[in-house]
Amino acid sequence: MAFPEHRPRRLRRTPALRDLARETRLSPADLVDALFVVEGSAVREPIGSMPGVSRLSVDQLGDEAKRIADLGLAGVMLFGIPAHKDARGTSGYDPDGVIARAIRAMKRAAPELVVIADICLCEYTDHGHCGVYENGEVDNDQTLPLLARSAVVAAEAGADVVAPSDMMDGRVAAIRRALDAAKLEATPILSYAAKYASAFYGPFREAAESAPKSGDRRGYQMDPANAREALRELATDLEEGADMLMVKPAMPCLDIVRAARERFDVPLFAYQVSGEYSMLQAAIERGWLEAPRAVDESLLAIRRAGADRVISYFAKDFARRHRG
Ligand code: PBG
């Protein structure tokens, strides 16, 4: 059937008809917020490169947890930024470290809120790499037990989900074994399985003070040129015991999100990362893009590509505008 019988504009004529024909919907329950937690008290420190996002101290998290829960968001991803960083990232797996205290504070204030702990060493190491760094390289196998310990500490503190973002080989299996050995067999793993060595993490590294002091992350994060390799990474993490998978970043990787959706039947997450957020905010500040339409379109595109859930620094903003 062709024009004039076929007239696609019939279904676009009114808001009600457009609503009737809409394929993809986005609600606060599809979104996961992300938070940076620092030491100290009464800290709400704006992040220069991420307008609208602040680092919060642990005492601020009770109220924040209640706000996130009240907004109906799917959960929150937590990043700890310790006062002291060292070569082996010890505060990342200290039961009294900033991340463990942050998890406890949030779960105490809002027990029903899903708290996801990012598991990586880069926020906690003085060299800024995601693992044990020796002779100019990250040592994969020395890093695994430290990640496993971080996951156990986070789960013992009450994290509902642990989310390894380090890209070491074999880390999902190592974390699964360690959780099970600690009787934490009920704690699910959300693996940042297809994580690219992306320029779009720039603002995050300012927020977390986690930029590598030397070198870069291309020796462990994926080459943005590769798509088939992402499918292999996703499959590997599932075999190792991941319960949920993530693709990161989101907008530069919508093809990967779609391919992952078609191939795997587990919950699929995509992370709209700091650079995607800051890029939109910068254009909005200049009046070059229209808020909130550009924000909502960016989130919808990620859902439409096939992600079940989107981690985004716009989560609270979106939820405030789309309260049920
Ligand atoms: C930790 C981690 C990073 C991000 C999430 N977990 C930084 C990195 O890999 O350099 C990036 C998130 C963002 O940019 O918003 N490894």
Boltz pocket constraint, residues with backbone or C-beta under 6 A from the ligand:
constraints:
  - pocket:
      binder: B
      contacts: [[A, 118], [A, 120], [A, 122], [A, 123], [A, 130], [A, 165], [A, 166], [A, 200], [A, 201], [A, 202], [A, 203], [A, 204], [A, 205], [A, 210], [A, 217], [A, 272], [A, 273], [A, 274], [A, 275]]
      max_distance: 6.0
